[in-house]
Structures are given as structure tokens and as C-alpha cells.
Amino acid sequence: MGTEAAASIDAESAQRFAAGVRGRVLQQGDPGYDEARLVRNGLIDRHPALIVQCAGTADVVDAVDFARERGMVVSIRGGAHNVAGNAVNDGGIVIDLSAMRAVHVDPERKTARVQGGATWADVDGETQLWGLAAPGGQVSSTGVAGLTLHGGLGSLHRKYGLALDSLRSVEIVTADGRVRTASESVNPELFWAVRGAGSNFGVVTSFEFVLHPVGPEIYQAAPIFSLDDAPAVLRKYRDFCASAPDEMGPQAMFWSVPAVDDFPAELHGVPILVVLVVYSGDPDDGERLLQPVLEWGTPILDLSGRAPYTLAQSSFDAFFPFGGYYYWKSLLVGEPSDDLLDAIIDVAADRPSPEAIVNFWQLGGAIDRVAPDATAFAQRDARYLLSLDTSWFDPDASERCIDWTRRTWAAMQQRFATDRPYLNFVGFGEEKEALVRASYGANYERLVAAKTTYDPGNLFRMNNNIAPQGG
């Protein structure tokens, strides 16, 4: 899947540049180049001219300056988890932060300073020493940067908001090569824009998060029901969500039993509905309050129980391996009607691969208590997220799986009159400007003005791009 044409780089310039940075600079043919250009999604096969494996912020500045002066397309690699593969490009430069993974926790102030290449496993491993957490994703190998800059959903979002809502400040290298701090009091307009559209404005080299009391042990309900029980269970899920406290992060996940030793062999491949509800408060309260979830039907399996928070956060890691094939799209919706629930069940029964997940997340809670214009992330009033997490491992199935996801997404969009996506799940972002306009809503024009100020040449365009004025 190609991107933009390569810029011309002479060998002497590349050598001078490489000699000036502390990290490694890789070109095609160098040892390690082919490994470094791969991202998690096996659909992506791109060949950048340079991969700069940055050792620190100074290397990032040098790479930004080098790219700007030569008109090169820029990709920013953090965890390389983005399904669209924006972490790599053809013929341009990759600013690779994967060696910058330090996490420093201040337990007294309840904050963490996190470098731009860190994963959520890096963050959870340090913050849980103190029984603290930042709201992050549910696959611990996911990069902090990519998830945070456009939202950040996980098991804590109803209690503590999106990942970006716990940001106190960022250090960012903007298109002019300057290192800026952005917070509520320093460069506040840039900080506003970063929280929801951050990849458009520069390379975030570190994040400062406010931390919250979570763990070290949590309780989660995780009954697994037959697909035949889905009509009744999904309605009970909707009724439960209507009064669930913010400590609960409910999801209804349509999947197939994975073919791994943890599950009985006779169930491998059987279509299922998993109701996953993580309780972020006292585990004793969680066990008591979530008992009714186990009684919505007769589970064919029940994985409910207490678990270390770090284990709960990494329990899905093995099912989204590096090199798998991924194409995910999403729609934000309001209160679900019976018609919507029935349509979701029909979609789930038609999934194109056993690994594909149709996920129905409850939102609201702390997300909705932030004004839609307080950050660039505008879609605060959505009640649920319908996510088509289409994953597969057979390369011959790629065309069929992508086509199914596009057709299903378009049909649901038209049937339920919503064009609002969650920007971390947008396939390859094929809808371009229409996509970002729908997502940012009334915040879009303000973002264009900020983009024009901080990146007038649209250097950072390998993303869900907001074009500057005149761009």
C-alpha cells in the first residue's frame, strides 16, 4: 500500500545526518532495516528512505529539521500498533521512538512522565508499584502515544475519562524543529489541539499523566454465552448499562472461542458473546455488584474473578500478534434501540473470520462530563461505540475481510444515520477530510487554525490529516 513519492536524498547528506544523531539511522540494505520497517499490521509493507531510531529528543529535532528541509514525508513510530500503518511510509523518513520508553512515577504527586515510545505495559508495570494507573488500552503492547493522541478507551474510561483526559502536559517537537511544552498554562491552544488530534502537530516525545488509584487487584465479570442467547443477553446488557456506576467498564464482544489450550478443545471456533465488565474499585464490591451479570443466561464458560490489574490489561495481547492482519472501523452511537441490537447480532453472525470481533462498548461516565470544546476530542455525548475489529491470520482472506468490514460499516452507518467514527479505529482512513470533519464536528475549524500556526507546510500528514489553510 503505497504512500507518497520519495524525496531525493543524496548519500553525503544522509551520512552527515547519521553522524550527527546518537541513535541509529537505517537505510534499505542495512542490517536491521527490514525488521525496523515492519509494523504490527501484516497488511502494511512499506520502504522508507530513512528510519531514525531516536535516542532522545535531540535526535527527534534533527530528524524533523532534516525532513522539513528536504520536503520528505514523515511517519512517527511509537508502538506501531495503528491499523492504518501510519508509523511507516514509502520513500520518506520514519522517526522511530521505540527506544524511548522510560516511565518515571511520582507517587506523591500521583503523576507519571512517559516517553513517546512507551507501551501501556511499560506504564502499567511502573504505576502499579504504587497502586496507580493512567487510563489506557486493553492490549498492553499498544503504544501510549497513538492511543492517547486521538482518544484512548479501555476499562477505566467511564471512571477516569479517555487517556487524553488524564494528560497534564506534553513535550512536543513541532514542524519548525522547536521543542515546546504544552499544558493548560503553556501553549494552551497547542495543548487543546494535541488532546484529540495530536499526530497532526508534531512528535510528542513525552507525556505527563495524572494517575488514579486502581489495583493492584481488580475484579472482572467475564461470562461467555452462546450466540443463541445473544438477543436476550444483549438486552440485559443494555438495561444493566443504563444504571451501571462509573467504576464499571462494560463491553459486549462477539467473537469465536480461540483455539488455544486455555479453552476446551470442543469449543474451539464456536461463535460466542463475551460480556466483559471490569470493576475499577474495591474487588469485594465488584464481585458483589457484578454477580447478576453471570445470571443473564447459562454461560458456556465463565472467566470471571479477581486478577492483578496488569494481568487484566494484558489478557488480550496474544490474540493480536505482530504480523497478523487487521482492518478495524467504528461508529459512535446513542442509546441503542432493539433494532440496533438485532442488527449487531446479525453482523456478528456474519463475521468473516473467527478472529474478527464485533465489540459494543459502553461510553458515557467521565467522558461525557467534559465539554465537547474543552479538548479537540469532540464526541463526548456518544453513549456506545460499535467497533468492527476485523482480524485474521490467512493472507488469502485479506480482500474478503476488508470488503466485509467496509460493506458492513457503510450499511450500519446508513441504517442508523451516524457518520461519527472513533479516530483510533478508522480502517485506512479512506474517507479523509469527511472522516475528520465528522469526528471533530464544531472543533474542526479551530483545529485548522492551530494546524496553520504550528504546521503550515503540513509536514505531519501521515495521519487522520487536518490540512492547514491553503494546504
C-alpha positions in Angstrom: 0.0 0.0 0.0 1.9 3.0 -1.3 2.0 6.5 0.2 3.8 9.5 -1.3 6.7 9.7 -3.8 10.2 9.5 -2.4 12.1 12.7 -1.9 15.6 12.8 -3.3 18.3 12.2 -0.6 22.0 12.2 -1.7 24.3 9.8 0.1 26.5 12.5 1.5 23.6 14.3 3.2 22.4 11.1 4.7 25.8 10.3 6.0 26.2 13.7 7.6 22.8 13.4 9.2 23.5 9.9 10.5 26.8 11.0 12.0 25.0 13.8 14.0 22.5 11.8 15.8 23.0 9.4 18.8 20.6 6.8 17.6 20.9 4.5 14.6 19.9 5.7 11.1 18.9 2.8 8.8 18.6 2.7 5.0 17.5 -0.1 2.7 20.2 -2.8 2.7 21.4 -2.0 6.2 21.3 -4.8 8.9 18.1 -4.4 10.8 16.3 -2.3 8.2 13.7 -4.9 7.2 12.8 -5.6 10.8 12.6 -1.9 11.7 10.2 -1.1 8.8 7.6 -3.7 9.9 4.6 -2.6 11.9 2.1 -4.8 13.8 -0.4 -5.0 10.8 0.9 -7.5 8.3 -1.1 -5.7 5.6 1.4 -2.9 5.6 4.6 -3.4 3.5 6.4 0.0 3.0 10.0 1.0 2.4 11.1 4.3 3.9 14.3 6.0 2.7 15.5 6.5 6.3 14.5 5.1 9.7 15.8 7.2 12.6 15.9 5.2 15.8 16.0 8.1 18.1 17.9 8.0 21.4 16.4 11.2 22.7 14.6 14.5 22.0 17.7 16.0 20.3 17.6 13.2 17.7 13.9 13.9 17.0 14.7 17.6 16.4 17.4 16.7 14.0 15.1 14.3 12.1 12.3 16.9 11.9 14.7 19.5 10.6 16.2 17.1 8.0 12.8 16.0 6.8 11.4 19.6 6.6 14.4 21.0 4.7 14.0 18.2 2.0 10.3 18.0 1.8 10.2 14.4 3.0 7.0 12.7 4.1 7.3 11.9 7.9 6.0 9.0 9.8 6.1 8.8 13.6 6.6 5.3 15.1 5.7 4.7 18.7 4.1 1.3 19.4 3.5 0.7 15.6 0.0 -0.6 16.6 -2.0 1.8 14.3 -4.1 -0.4 11.9 -3.6 2.1 9.0 0.2 1.7 9.3 0.9 5.4 9.6 4.0 4.6 11.5 5.8 3.9 8.2 5.8 5.2 4.7 7.3 4.7 1.2 10.3 6.8 0.4 10.2 9.2 3.4 11.6 9.3 6.9 10.4 7.3 9.9 11.0 9.0 13.3 11.2 5.9 15.5 10.7 6.4 19.2 10.6 2.8 20.2 13.9 3.1 22.1 12.4 6.0 24.2 10.3 4.0 26.6 11.2 5.4 30.1 8.4 5.8 32.6 9.1 7.9 35.8 6.4 7.8 38.5 6.0 10.4 41.2 3.8 8.6 43.8 3.4 11.7 45.9 2.1 13.9 43.1 0.4 10.9 41.5 1.8 11.7 38.1 3.9 9.8 35.6 6.3 11.1 32.9 6.2 8.7 29.9 8.4 8.8 26.9 6.8 8.8 23.4 7.9 5.2 22.5 6.5 3.6 25.7 3.7 1.0 25.6 0.9 0.6 28.1 2.8 -2.5 29.5 5.7 -0.1 30.3 3.3 2.3 32.1 1.3 -0.2 34.0 4.4 -2.1 35.2 5.7 1.1 36.9 2.5 2.7 38.1 1.1 -0.4 39.7 4.0 -0.5 42.1 2.1 2.3 43.8 -1.5 1.1 43.1 -1.9 3.8 40.5 -2.9 3.8 36.8 -3.5 6.0 33.8 -6.5 5.1 31.6 -5.1 3.1 28.7 -6.0 0.5 26.2 -6.7 -3.2 26.7 -3.8 -4.6 24.7 -0.7 -3.8 26.7 1.6 -3.8 23.7 -0.2 -0.8 22.3 1.8 2.4 22.1 0.9 5.1 24.6 1.3 7.9 22.0 -1.0 6.6 19.3 -3.8 5.6 21.6 -3.7 8.8 23.7 -3.4 11.4 21.0 -6.8 10.6 19.4 -8.8 9.4 22.5 -7.9 6.4 24.5 -10.5 3.8 25.5 -10.0 1.0 28.0 -11.5 -0.4 31.1 -11.2 2.9 33.1 -12.7 5.4 30.7 -16.1 5.7 32.4 -14.5 6.4 35.8 -11.5 8.5 34.7 -12.2 9.5 31.2 -10.2 9.0 28.0 -6.4 8.6 28.1 -6.1 12.2 26.8 -8.2 13.4 29.7 -5.5 12.5 32.2 -2.8 14.4 30.4 -1.3 17.3 32.4 1.3 18.3 29.8 3.3 17.1 26.8 6.8 17.8 25.3 6.4 18.1 21.6 8.7 18.8 18.7 6.8 20.9 16.2 7.3 21.3 12.4 9.8 24.1 12.9 12.1 21.9 14.9 11.3 23.7 18.2 10.8 21.7 21.5 7.7 23.0 23.2 5.9 22.2 26.4 2.2 22.3 26.0 -0.2 22.4 29.0 -3.2 24.4 30.3 -0.8 27.3 31.1 1.9 27.0 28.5 1.0 26.9 24.8 -2.6 26.2 25.8 -4.0 26.2 22.3 -1.5 23.6 21.2 -2.4 21.5 24.3 -6.0 21.8 23.4 -5.3 20.6 19.9 -3.0 17.8 20.9 -5.7 16.2 23.0 -7.6 14.6 20.2 -5.6 15.5 17.1 -2.1 15.2 18.4 -0.4 13.5 15.4 -1.1 16.5 13.3 1.0 18.9 15.3 4.4 17.3 15.9 6.3 14.5 17.6 5.3 14.1 21.2 8.5 13.0 23.0 6.9 12.7 26.4 3.6 12.8 28.2 2.8 13.8 31.8 -0.2 11.8 33.1 -2.2 12.3 36.2 -2.6 8.9 37.9 -5.6 7.4 39.6 -6.0 4.8 42.4 -6.5 1.4 40.7 -5.4 -2.1 41.6 -3.1 -3.8 42.3 -6.1 -6.3 42.1 -9.4 -5.8 40.3 -12.5 -7.9 39.8 -13.9 -8.5 36.4 -17.0 -10.3 35.2 -16.4 -12.3 32.1 -19.2 -14.8 31.3 -19.2 -16.4 27.9 -22.6 -17.1 26.3 -23.7 -19.0 23.2 -24.6 -16.8 20.3 -28.1 -18.3 20.5 -28.5 -16.4 23.8 -27.4 -13.1 22.4 -30.8 -11.5 21.8 -31.7 -11.9 25.5 -28.3 -11.2 26.9 -27.7 -8.1 24.8 -30.9 -6.6 26.0 -30.0 -7.3 29.6 -26.6 -5.7 28.9 -28.3 -2.6 27.7 -30.5 -2.4 30.8 -27.5 -3.0 33.0 -25.5 -0.2 31.4 -28.4 2.2 31.9 -27.6 2.3 35.7 -24.1 0.9 35.9 -21.8 3.0 38.1 -18.7 4.7 36.6 -16.4 2.1 38.2 -17.7 -0.4 35.6 -16.4 -0.5 32.1 -18.8 -2.8 30.2 -18.2 -4.3 26.7 -20.2 -6.9 24.8 -17.8 -8.7 22.5 -18.9 -11.1 19.7 -16.1 -13.5 18.9 -15.2 -17.2 18.4 -13.6 -19.3 21.1 -9.8 -19.1 20.4 -8.1 -22.3 19.5 -5.7 -22.2 22.5 -5.1 -24.6 25.4 -6.9 -22.3 27.9 -10.2 -23.2 26.3 -11.8 -26.7 25.9 -10.9 -28.2 22.5 -14.5 -29.0 21.8 -15.4 -25.2 21.9 -12.6 -24.0 19.7 -14.1 -21.9 16.9 -17.6 -21.7 18.4 -19.2 -18.2 18.0 -19.7 -16.6 21.4 -20.8 -13.4 23.1 -18.4 -12.3 25.9 -19.7 -9.8 28.4 -16.6 -8.2 29.9 -17.1 -5.8 32.8 -14.0 -4.6 34.7 -14.7 -3.0 38.1 -12.0 -0.5 39.0 -13.0 -0.1 42.7 -12.7 -2.4 45.6 -12.7 -6.0 44.3 -15.1 -7.2 47.1 -17.6 -4.6 45.9 -17.0 -5.6 42.3 -17.6 -9.3 43.0 -20.9 -8.5 44.8 -22.2 -5.9 42.2 -21.3 -8.0 39.2 -22.8 -11.3 40.3 -26.1 -10.6 38.4 -24.2 -10.4 35.1 -23.3 -14.1 35.5 -27.1 -14.9 35.7 -28.2 -13.3 32.4 -28.1 -16.8 30.8 -26.3 -20.0 31.2 -22.6 -19.3 30.4 -20.8 -22.0 28.4 -17.6 -20.7 30.2 -17.0 -18.2 32.9 -13.7 -16.4 33.2 -14.9 -14.1 36.0 -12.8 -13.4 39.0 -10.1 -11.4 40.7 -6.9 -10.7 38.8 -3.9 -8.4 39.1 -4.6 -5.2 37.1 -1.5 -5.8 34.9 -2.8 -9.3 34.0 -6.3 -8.0 33.1 -4.6 -5.3 30.9 -2.6 -7.9 29.0 -5.0 -10.8 28.7 -5.8 -10.0 25.1 -2.2 -9.5 23.9 -1.8 -13.0 22.5 -4.8 -12.6 20.2 -3.5 -9.5 18.4 0.1 -10.6 17.5 2.7 -8.8 15.5 2.2 -9.6 11.8 -1.5 -10.5 12.0 -3.8 -8.8 9.6 -6.1 -6.1 10.8 -8.7 -3.7 9.4 -10.9 -2.0 12.0 -13.7 0.5 11.6 -16.1 2.1 14.1 -19.2 4.1 14.6 -20.2 6.1 17.7 -24.0 5.8 18.5 -26.6 7.0 21.0 -28.9 4.9 23.2 -29.4 1.5 21.5 -32.8 0.6 20.1 -33.9 -3.0 19.8 -33.4 -2.6 16.0 -29.7 -1.7 16.6 -29.2 -4.6 18.9 -30.7 -7.0 16.5 -28.6 -5.5 13.7 -25.4 -6.0 15.7 -26.3 -9.7 16.3 -26.9 -10.2 12.6 -23.5 -8.6 11.9 -21.8 -10.7 14.5 -23.2 -13.9 13.0 -21.8 -12.9 9.6 -18.2 -12.2 10.8 -15.7 -13.0 8.0 -13.1 -14.8 10.2 -13.1 -16.5 13.7 -10.6 -13.9 14.9 -12.8 -10.9 14.0 -14.5 -9.2 16.9 -17.7 -7.1 16.9 -17.4 -5.0 20.0 -20.1 -2.9 21.6 -18.6 -0.6 24.3 -20.5 1.5 26.7 -19.2 5.0 26.9 -20.5 8.0 28.9 -19.5 8.5 32.5 -16.4 10.7 32.9 -16.1 11.1 29.1 -19.4 12.9 28.9 -18.6 15.2 31.8 -16.0 17.1 29.7 -17.4 19.8 27.5 -17.1 18.9 23.8 -15.0 22.1 23.1 -12.7 21.6 26.2 -10.3 19.4 24.1 -10.1 18.7 20.4 -11.9 15.3 21.0 -15.5 16.5 20.4 -17.6 13.3 20.5 -18.4 13.4 24.2 -22.1 12.7 24.0 -21.8 9.2 22.3 -23.3 6.5 24.5 -21.8 3.5 22.8 -19.1 2.6 20.4 -19.7 -0.1 17.7 -16.3 -1.4 16.7 -15.7 -3.9 13.8 -12.3 -5.2 14.9 -11.7 -7.4 11.9 -8.6 -9.5 12.4 -7.4 -12.6 10.5 -4.3 -14.7 10.0 -4.7 -16.1 6.5 -3.3 -13.7 3.9 -5.6 -15.1 1.3 -8.6 -13.8 3.3 -7.5 -10.2 3.2 -9.7 -9.0 0.3 -12.8 -10.7 1.7 -12.2 -9.4 5.3 -11.6 -5.8 4.2 -14.6 -5.9 1.8 -16.9 -7.3 4.6 -15.8 -4.6 7.0 -16.3 -1.8 4.5 -19.7 -3.0 3.4 -20.9 -3.7 7.0 -19.7 -0.3 8.3 -21.4 1.5 5.4 -24.6 -0.3 5.9 -24.7 0.3 9.6 -23.8 4.0 9.0 -26.7 4.5 6.6 -29.2 2.4 8.5 -28.6 4.2 11.8 -27.8 7.7 10.5 -24.5 8.2 12.1 -21.2 9.3 10.4 -19.2 9.7 13.6 -16.1 7.4 13.9 -13.7 6.9 16.8 -10.5 8.0 15.2 -8.3 5.2 16.5 -10.5 2.7 14.6 -10.9 4.1 11.0 -9.6 1.4 8.7 -7.1 3.1 6.4 -8.8 6.5 6.8 -10.0 6.3 3.2 -12.7 8.9 3.8 -10.0 11.6 4.5 -11.5 15.1 5.1 -15.1 13.8 5.5 -13.8 11.5 8.2 -12.1 14.2 10.3 -14.9 16.7 9.8 -17.4 14.2 11.1 -15.2 13.3 14.1 -14.2 16.8 15.2 -17.5 18.5 14.4 -17.6 22.1 15.6 -13.9 21.8 16.7 -12.7 21.3 13.1 -12.2 24.9 12.1 -10.3 25.7 15.3 -8.1 22.7 14.6 -7.4 24.1 11.1 -6.3 27.4 12.6 -4.0 25.6 15.1 -2.6 23.4 12.3 -1.9 26.6 10.2 0.0 28.1 13.2 2.1 25.1 14.1 2.5 23.1 10.8 1.7 25.4 7.9 3.5 23.1 5.5 1.6 20.0 6.6 4.8 18.2 7.4 2.9 15.8 9.7 0.3 14.4 7.3 0.7 10.6 7.8 -2.4 10.6 10.0 -6.1 11.4 10.0 -5.0 14.7 8.5 -6.2 18.2 9.2 -4.9 20.3 6.3 -3.7 23.9 7.1 -5.3 26.8 5.5 -4.3 26.9 1.9 -2.9 23.4 2.2 
